[in-house]
């Protein structure tokens, strides 16, 4: 049950980020500091949640990049060499939709 709740929350964070970025491109993204901060915050929250999943659950679903999600959280929270906004945008523009689909499949949706 706990894993399902975490996955639902992850999907919620993805939906927030995707809604924030409707109609945006990289230049408009980086020009809007509030948008950047909102997206970075939600990505870091996703990393926190991933760490709460059962190890057996993540091992059973290796198609999802759990470690990368948590690793991004570490980079954001600890600000290792600054947050790479190009990487953040690539994740938003190229990866979140796929991740959302994968997570929804885990819930049978």
N, C-alpha and C positions, 0 to 999 in steps of 0.2 A: 504493500500500500504506500509506504513512504516513497519508494522509487517513482511510483505513478504521480504522486503529488509534486515531486521535484521536477519531473519531466513536464508536467502541466505548467509549472512556474517558468521553466526554461522557455517554453513556447510563448508564454505571455511576454517575457522580456524581448524575445525576437520580434513579436508583433509590434511592441512599442517602438523598437528601433526602426523597423521597416516603415511604420506609419510616420515617424518623425522625418524620414528621408525621402518620402514620396516627392518626386519632381526635382530632386537634388542631383547634382553631379559633384565631383571631387572639389572643384573650386568653390562652389556655393556651400559645400559642407565645411571646408576649413575656414571659410570667411565668417561662419556663424559659431561663435565660441559657446553659446548656450547649447546649440545642437551637438557640438563635439562633446561637451561635458556630459550631456544627457546620454549620448550613445556610449561613451566610454564607461560611464557609471553602470549602465545596464549590462554591458559586456563583462565588467568586473563582477557584478552580481551573479551572472551566469557561471562564472568560474567558481565562485563561492558555493553555489548550489551543486555543481558537479562533484565537488569534494564530499558532499553528503550522501552520494549514491553508494549503494552496497557494492563492494568489490566484485562479488559474483555477478551482479547485474551488468556492470561495465564490461566485465570479461565476456559475458554472453552477447554483448552488442559492440563488438570491436569495429564495426563499420562506422561508428560515430567517434570523432576525434576528441575523446574525453580529455586526454592529457594536454592537447593543444588548447582546449578551452580553458583549462585550469592554468596552463602556462601563460596564456594571455593575461589572465587575472593577475598573476604574479608580476608580470612586466608592468601592468598598469598601476597596481597598488604600490609596488616598490620603486616605480619610476626608473627602471634600469635604463640608463642613457636616454631618458625622455620617452614619451609615448610616440611611436611612429604612426603619424596620422595617415600616411599612405597605406600602411598595413591595415589600420583600422577601417579605412574606406574600402579596401579590397575585400575584407571580411564581410562588411555590410553589403557591398554590391555584388559579390560573387559567391559567398559561402552561406549566408544566413538562410536564404530560401531553401537550399538543399538540406541544411540542418533542420529547418522547420519541418520539411517533408519527412525526413528520417524519424524525427521525434514523434510526429503524429502517427506514423506507422507503428511505432512502439506501443502507442495507446489504442491501436486498432481503428484509427480514423482515416 
